[in-house]
Amino acid sequence: MQAVLDQLRDSDRLRDLENYSVFGTTTEEDYDHIVRLTAELFDAPIALINFVGGEEVWVKARIGLDVQSVPCDIAFCSYTVLDDKPLVVPDLSRDDRFSGNPLVTGEPAFRFYAGAPLRSASGFGIGTLCVIDSRTREAFDERQSRRLQDLAQLVTDKLEQRRLSRLEVIASKLMSATADAVVITDKDRRIAAWNQAAETVFGYSAEEVLGKPLSTVFPMGFDEVDAGDHTGEPGLKHRRTELTAYHKRNHEITLEVSAISWHDERLNLSGLGLIIRDVTEQRIADRQIAFLAHHDELTGLANRNSLHQKMEDLLEPGSDIAPALAVVCIDLDRFKLVNETLGHKVGDALLRQAAERLRAIAGQDDILARLAGDEFAIVRLGAQDEEALSLFAETILAAISDTFEVDGHLVSTSASLGIARYPRDGEDCDTLLNHADLATYRTKIEGRNGYHFFAPDMDGQTLVKRGLERDLRGALKRDEFEIHYQLQFDIASGRPVGAEALLRWKHPVHGYVSPADFIPIAETTGLMVSIGRWAFHKACHDFATTAPGLKLAVNLSPVQFRRDDIVALVREALAASGLPSNRLEIEITESLLMEKDAGTLDALNALKDMGVSIALDDFGTGYSSLSYLHNFPFDTIKIDRSFVKEAETNSDCAAILQAIAALAAALNLTTVAEGIETEQQLARVKALGYQVCQGYLLARPQPITALTELGQASRTAG
């Protein structure tokens, strides 16, 4: 019997049963009608429709027996549900499987049983249709067995109708709730479904396009969307692309299209499903952002990040340019006074004119950048000689000293310069820039309108403070980082099921520094790679040795995906700690997905193959798109805390919470609600069907030493 029970508890079978939403439900006329018909056809006193769970059998419809559920270990149908054909037992008392069963040896002393399995669309046995008698009977002949199977098929058909109707309702609600345009065609590529968002994107109402060819709205480049032959194997094929189309008002729009080509052989249906986002404004913004990522918006010069990158390239080992490189920092004198007396508009115009004068002076191969405010820099190539650099500095001073005519105002100013040379004054970008800035400061304190070369004896206290960045560079070596863990709870049972690892920096002077302050610095400086590797190894070790049974969630930075071998990192950390891969969940944010890097998808698929779970963090913010959920192998959606917090006062947030819950249920994704701080928030997400939650109401982040005790003492979440 134990082997039978083990098979009944198979997770795939139970998941299939759950998809029909029938286990534990009350009686329904359709099913009652079938059991009455079955009892009459077989002249049996008892007929039942049962659904078999992992521990008990639920009696959905019955005649002749007043019982709602039966433990699996004494239910006759526990055997029936695991076979493909009917089970008929003429005398239960003479069958070794049932002779000791209390339903046979005691009241009601059953003797005859005949049952046919109810099989799901995926082929799993999920229930039975059976007849029972208290007297022995003859075995069924072929005609009787076929009749019982036909009746069981009738039950199965009704179940499948129930499942498809439920999916249809979910699909309809999702199509209405999603901000993405959803268009579905039939096999002839005629539009069969068109949601409200599609009306917004294209300008056509559903009445104007239903039944029309898809080329009506995709006259240009539609072949890019069409996946070609759709008559092959059943299932889904998808392709994502970006296309140009025309709005009803005849203006051009840029669309991101995820095309899903599908064919269902069993239902003889096929077609094309499109998830569409209007990215016209985004692409315009992307071009602007791409420019601003490397340029200063006000002057059009290179920005600090761009200058830094170009200098790093020049200073790479083997470069033939670096030996003749110098950095000249330029600060406009008394610029703050111009802003205060003439206004920021005049100040901005002055900066633009100053940039033009510097552009005219800089050599063709020089790098000219605006660092911040009134600070500029020129990386001078081929100018190692001090005399030549002095002449160059004098030229800059003369150009800036000439009176500016700005918006009807005559503005006089000057500049303070500092010069650092490679490799004499530094061998890396940061050192050279800091030393040039120190030389500039010396010029300022000695009266402005001049220049200085960096000298080692200059007062170190006048260096531009690196602040957190400077301290952050040595924090890992000084063992200042800690990992705290915030428990995650199963909403239904209230038991802790996992914890999210959170990086903390305990500064020796300032105490704990907010992650919002130091994480961006770590990412922009590249320190996130080494810090992230330490944190990942530490969290895996902590969980393997101190938190048995709990699942570890670790958020990985996009910088780590770009600069580190994530798959190798995960493999090494799991091997070193002994943490099973199925107890690890990697969290990523949408900012990583928006980079559209094929390597990211490859890495995530490799992690999935290792048994690691993948979670999409902060879902609902940024450019949340349904396309992410079928293009990337997610197991979990973490709902951004802002929706949980605002759902009580904002109907839009409440609707989004509900739509995401339905979406996750349809896609079999686990939902985690973050930021639970009140009983009302907990009750809301529980009612919507969210499975897991975390927040200050339930548990605050704590060191690993307090994690086990905290999990035991924490209040019940159910």
N, C-alpha and C positions, 0 to 999 in steps of 0.2 A: 504493500500500500504506500510505503514511503516514496518509492520511485514514481508512483502516480502523482502524489502530492507535489513532488519536486517539479514534475512537468507542468502541473497546473499553475505553478508560481512563476513560470517563464515570463520575463518582463515584456517581451514582444507580444505574447498572447494577451496579457493583461492590458497592454496599451491599446491593442486592437479592440478589445471589449470596451474600454473606456471611450473610444471614438464614437460608439453608438449611443452613448448617454442613456442607457436603459437599465443598468444594474442599480438596484435600490429604488427604482421608481414604482409608482402605484399601478393598479390594474388599469387596462385600457380595453375598450369594447372590441377592437379589431383582434386582439390576442385572445380575449375571452371567447369570441365566436369560434376561433380555430380549435380551442380545447374542447368546446362542446361538440363540434363536428367530429373531432378525433374520437371522443368517447362513444359517440353514436355509431360511427363506422366500425369500430372494433369491439363494440358491445362491452366496454370496459367501465368499471365503476369509478376509476380514477384516471384523469388525463392532466398533464402538466406541461407548461413551457417554463424551462429553467435557464438561468444564466449563471455560469460557473466562474466564480472569482478565484482568488488565491487561497482563501480560508473558508469561505462558505458559498453555498449555492442559493441564489435568490430566485424564489418562485414568483415569476411575473404574472402568470395566469394559471388558474387551477379549477378543477371540478372534482368533487368527491373527496377532497382532503383539505382540511383547514390548517394550513401551515404556511408561513411566510419565508422562512429560510431554514437550511439544513447544513450542518458542518460537512465540509468536503470529504472528511475521512469516513463518513457513513453513507454518503450519497451514491446511489447506483450510477448516476449520470457522470460521476467523476471519471469512470472508465469510458463511457460512451463518447464523451466530448473529445477524447484523444484519438479516436479512430475515424476512418472515412465512411464506414458503412454502419448500418443499424446494429445494435446489440440486443439480442433476444435471449432471455433466460427463462425457459419453461418452468423450472423449479429452483427458486433461489436457495432453498435449504440444502440442495444437493450440489451447489456450485461452490468450489473451494474459496472463491473470492468473497462470497456473501453469506456462507452458511453460519458464520459467527456474528454477523451483523445484528445489532440490537433491534433493527427494524424488521428483522426476520425471526429472531429467537424470541422476542417479546412482542408486546402490542406495537403496531397493529398486525403483526405476523404476516407480512407480505410474502407471496409465493411466486408471482409472475411479474416479469418486467420486460418491456420492449421500448427501446428508445432510439431515435435517429439524431445524429449530430447537426447542430446549426453552425455553418461555417461562414466566416467573414469573407469579404471580397479578397483579402490577402491570403486566405486559405487556412486561417487558424480556427480551431474549434472553440466557440465561445458559449455554447449552450446546447440544450436538447429539447426535443419534443418527445414525450414519453407517455405510455399507458402502464398502469400498475393494477394488479388484481391480488386479492387475498387467497385465491385458489390457484392451483397449478393449471397450466393450459398447454396446448400443443404449440410447437415451434411454428413460426410464421412460414408460410410458403412464399414463393417468389413474388406472387401478386400482392400479398399483404405487405411484404417488405417494401416493394416499390411504392405502394400507396402511402405508407408511413413516411418514406423519403419525400414523396411529392408534397405531403402536408408540411414537412419540415422546410422544404424549399419555399413554400408559401410564406412561412414565418420569416425566412431569410430575406425574401423579396421585400417584405414590409420593413424589416430592419434597414435594408439598404436604402429604401425610400426615405426612411427617417434620417439616416446619416446624410444623404444627399440634400435633403431639404434643409437640414441644419447648416451644412456648408454653404448652401445657396443664400441663407439668411446672413451668415457671417460675411460672405463675399459681397453681398449687397451693401451691408453696413460699412465694410471697409472701403468699398468703392466710393461711398458717399462721404466717408470721414477723411480719406487721404487727400493731401494737398497735391499729390501726383495725378496727372491725367492718366486714366486707364481706358484703353480701347481694345476691344475684343472683336475678332473677325471670324467668319465661318471658313470652310475649306476653300471657297471661291474668292476669298479675300474681300468679302463684303462686310461692312461694319455691322456687328450684331449687338454691341454694347458700347455705351459712351457716357462716362460719368460727368458730374457737374464741373469737376476740375478741367476736363477736356473742353467743355464749353468755354471756360475762361481762357485756356491756352490758345484755342483756334478761333474763338468767336462764333462758332456754329452751334446752334442748339441741337439736341439729340434728334428732334424731328427732321431737321434739315439733312442729316447725314446717315441715319439708320437705313440700311439696305443699299447704301451707295458704295462704290469701290473705294478701297483704302487710298488709292491714288488721288482721290478727291482732295485729301488734306496733305498728302505727301507726293506732290507732282515732281519734285526734284529728288533724285538720289534714292528712290524707294528700293531699288535693287540692293542697296546696302543693308536694308532692314530685313528683306525677305531671305530666310535661311535656306531657300532652295527646295530640295526634295523633302516633303513631309509625309511620305508614305512608307517610311522605314519602320524601325522598331517602335513599340509603344513607349510613351514617356515624354520627356521634355528636352528640347534643345533650345539654347538661348544664345543671343548675340547682343552685345552692347555697342552702340555707335553714337556719333553726333551728326545730326543732319540739319540742313536748312529747309525751312518750309515757309508758307505764306499764311498770314492771318487773314481772316475774312475781309478785313479792311485793307488788304493788299500790301501790308508792310511785312518785311522779311523778319523771320524769327529763327533763332538757333535753339535746337532741341536736343536733349540727351535722351536717347531712346534705348530701353532694354526690351528686346524682342524675344518672346518665348514661343517657339514653334512646338506644338504638341500634337500627339496622335494617340487616341485611345482605341485600341483594336477591339476590345470587348464591347464597347458602346458604338463602335464604328463612327467616331467623331474625331474631327481634327480642326485645326485652325491656328490662329496667331493671336497672341496676347502682347500688348504693348504697354509698358509703364513709361510715361513721358514726363520730362521736366523741362519747363521753359528756362533756358540758361542764357537767354539773350543779354539781360542786364549783368548776369554773372560774368559772361565772357568779356563784356566791356570793362567790368571791374577788374577781371583777372589781368587784362592787358595793363590797366593802370597800376594794379598791385605789383605786377611783375616789374614795371618800370620803377615804382617806388621802393621795391625791395632792394634796388641797387642805386637809387638816385634820391637826392634831396628834392622834395616837392617844390620848395620855394625857388631854388636857383637852378635846378636841373643838373647840378654837379653830382659826382659820385658821393654816396653817403659813407658813414663810418664803417658799416659792415662791408661794403664793397671795397673800400680802401684796405681794410684788414685782410680780406680774401686775396686781393691782388698782391699785397705785400708778402703774404704767406707763399704765394706762388713764386714770386721773385726770389724769396729766401730759401727755397727748397734746395737741398744738396744737389750740386751739379749745375746750378744756374750760372750762366756766364754774364749775367747782368748785375747780380748782387754786389760784387766788389766795387761797383761804381754807383752806389746808391746812397742818397742822403734824404732825410726827412726835414722839411721846413714847416713849422707850425706858425700860424698867423692869427693873431687876435686883434680885432679892431679896438682902438682905444676909446673909452668913454661912450661906448655904444648905448649903454643903459640910459645915459643922459639924453640921447637923441630920442629914444622911445618915450621917456618921461615928459619931455618938453614938446616934441612935435607929433607924438603919437606912433602907434605900432604900424600904421599904414606907411608912414614915411620911413620908419625903421626897416620894414620889409623891402621897400623900394631901394633903400641904401644898400642892403645886403645883395640884392640882385645886381646893382651896378658894380659893387665891389667884386662880385663873382665874375662879371664880364671883364673887368680890368685884369684880374688874375688869370683868366682864361687866355687873354691876349699875351700875357707874359710867359706863361708856362710853355715848355717845349712840346713838340708833337708827341714825344714818347713819355712825357711826364704824366703823373696821376694827380689830378686836382680834385679835392673833396671838401665838402662842408661837414665838419665834425659835429657841431651843435651851436645854436645861438649865433654868436659873432666869431666863431672859431673855424678857421680853414686850415688845410694842410696841402702841401705839394710834395709828392715823392719825386725827387729830382734824380734822373738817370744820367749817367755819364758825367757826373759833376763831383768827383771825390776831392778835387783840389780845393784847399781852403780859400785861396785867392778868388777862384772862379765862383765859389759859393758866396763869398762876401759881395762880389759884384752883383750876383743874382739877388741877394737880399737888398742891396741898395736900390736896385731897379724896382722891387716890390714897394719899398718904402716911398719912393718918389711917386709911383703911380697912385698909391692910396692917399698921399698927402695932397694931391691936386683936388681942388674944391669940387664937390658933387652938386649937381643941380637936380633936386628931387622934389617933384610935385610943386614947383614954384618956390622952393626953399633952397638957399645956398648952404650946404652943410660941409663943414671942414672937420676932418678927422685925421688920425694917424694909425700906425700899426706897431704892435710889439711882436718880434719874431724870435724863434728859437730853432737851433739847428742841431741835429744828431746824425752821425755818420756810421755807416756799416763797414766793417765790424767793430771799429774802434769803440763806439759808444753803445753797442748792443748787437746781439746776434739773432734777435727775434723781433717780431712786429710790436708786441706790447712794450718791450723794453725801449725800443727806438722811439716810439710815440711818447712814452712817459718821460724819457730823457729830453726829447725836443720840447715837451711841455714844461719841464723844469727850467730849461734854458729860457723859455718865453717868460716864465714867472720872474726869473732874474732880471730880464729886460724891463718888466713892468715895475718892479720895486726900485729900479735904478732910474726911473723917469720916463719910461715908454719911448715910442718913436725911435726904435733902434733894433739891434739884434745881438744875440749871444750864441756862441757855440757851447754845447754841453761840456762841462768839466767835472771830473770825479769829485772834486772838493766842494761842489755845490751842496747846500744844506738839504739833507735828505727829507727833513720834515716838510719841505715845500713841494714834495712830489704830489701829484694829483692823487687824492685818496682813492684807492680801489674799493674801499668799503667792504661790503660783503663778498665781492668777487675775490679780493685779495685773501680774506680769511677763509673763504670756501676752498681755495686751492690746497690748503694744508689741513683741512678739517678731517679728511679721511685718514691721513697718516696720524693725526692726533687722537683718533678714536672718538670723535665727537658725535658721530651719527648713531641713531638708535632706530629700531623698528618697533612701532606700536601696532596693535591689532584691534580692530573693531569687529565684534561678533556679528554674525548674520544668523537670523532665526527663521525656522520653518513656521509660517504663519498659522497653519492648521494645528500643529501640535505644540508650538511654543518652544520646541527644543532647538538649541544651537546646532547649526549644520555646517558652519564654516566661519571664516573671518577674513577681512580684507587687511593686507599688510600696508601700513602707512609709514612713510619715511619721515623721521624727525631729526632736526639738527639742534643740539644743545651747545650753544655758543658759550665759551668760557666767561665772557663778560656780559652779554645781553640775555643769556638764558635761552629758552626755546625760541627759535626764529620761525616765523610762519612759513609753511611750504609755498604759499603764494608769493613770498618774497625771494626764496632762494632757488626754487625749482626752475623758474625761467632763466635765472642767471646760469645755473648749471647746464641748461640746454643750449643757450646761446654760446657759451664758452667751450662746449664739448666735454665738460667735466661730468656730464650726466652718464657717459658711457662707463667710466670707472666706478662712479658712485652707484650706478644702477646694477653693475655686476656684483658689487659687494652686497648690496641690499637683497638681490635675488638669492644669492647663495645663503645669506644669513636667514632669510625667511624660510627657505626650504629646510635648512638644518633645524630651526626652531620647531617647525611643525612636525618633522619626522621624529623628534626626540621628546617633545613636550605636549603636543596636542593631537594625540591619536584619535582617529575617527573623523576629525574635522577637515573640511576642504579649505585650501589656501587660495585666496584670490590676490593676484599681483598685477598692478597697473604698470605697463611698459610704456616708456616715452617714445614718441615718433623718432627722436634722435637716436635711440638705441636701435630701432629698425633700420635707420639709414646708415649708421656707422658701426654696428656690431653684428656679429653672426648670431642672431637670436636663437636659431635652432640648436646651434652648438652650445650656446650658453645654457639653455634649458636642459639639454641632454647631460651636460657636465654637472649642473647643480643637482639634478635628480640622482645621478649616479653617486655623487659625493655624499649626499645627505641620506640616501636610501628612501626618500619620499616616493611613494607610488605615483605614477603619472596621472592616474584617475582621481587623485586628490589635489590636483593643481588646476587652477583656472587662470588664464591670461586675459587681462582686460585691456582693450584698446579703445581709443576715441575716434570720432568721425574725422578729425583733422588728419589722421593718418590715411584713412580711406580716400579722402578727397585728393590725395596726391596721385592716385591712380597708378601706383607702381606695381607692375606685375610681380616683382620680387616679394612684395608684401603678401599677395595672395599665395604664392608658392610657400612662403614661410608659415603662414597660417595652416595651409593644408598639411605641411610636414608635421606641425605640432599636433594637429588632429590625428594623424597617423600614429603618433606616439602615444595617444590616449589622453592628451591634454585637452581640457575644455576651453572654449573661446567665448568671451563675453564682450558685447558692445556697450561701452560705458557712456553715461550721460546721454542716452538716446532721447531724441526729441528736441535737442538743441542744434544749432548750426544748420546744416543742409540735410536733415534727416530724410532719407529716401528709402522707399520699399525696395529699390534695386540693391541696396546694400545687403538686405536680408537673404536674397537668393544668389547673390554673387560671391558672398563670403560665408565660410562655414561656421556660423555662430550657433552656440548652444543656449546662450543666456542674453537677455536684454536687461540692462540696468537703467531704470527710469530716472531722469535727472530730478534732483531734489526740489527744484523750483516748481515743478508741476504738482508734486505732493503738497508743498507748502501753500500754493495759491489755489488749489482745487476748491477749497471751502468758500472762497470769495469770488472766484473767476470761473464762469461757466465754460469758457473755452478750454481752460486747463483741465476741468473735470471731464469734458468730452474727450480730450486727448488721452487722459488716463484710461478711460473706458475703451477707446478705440485700440490703444496699444495692447490692452489686456485681451481683446478679441483677436487681434492680429497674432499675438504670441500663442494663444490657444490653437488657432488654426494651423500655425507652423510648428507646433510642438516645441516651443521655446520656453525655457524657464524665465520667469519675470522676477526681478529684484527691485523693490521699492526702497530708495535711499532717503535719508533725512527725516525719518519718522521721529517726531518730537512730541506729539500729542496723542491722546487716546482716540480723538476723532479721526486723525489721519490714519491711524492703525485700522480702525473699524472700516474706513472707506476702502483702503486697498484690499482688505480681507474680503469685503463684499464684492469687489470687482474680480476676485479670483487670482490676485497676485499670490505667488507661492512663498517668496522669501522677502524679508525686510531687514533693515538695519537703521540705526539712528540713536540719538541720545536718550530717547525714552526707554530704550531697551538695554543699551550698553555703550559706554564711552570707550574710545581707544585706550588700550592699556598695554604695558610691557608684557612680554611672553610669560614672565613669571606669575603674573596675575590672571592670565587668560583662562586656565582651567578652573580656578576658584570662581572667577567672574561668571563663567558659563554655567556653573552649578548654582550660583546664588542669584543669578539674574531672574527677573520676574518673568512669568509666562506671557508669551506673545499672543496666545490664542484667545 
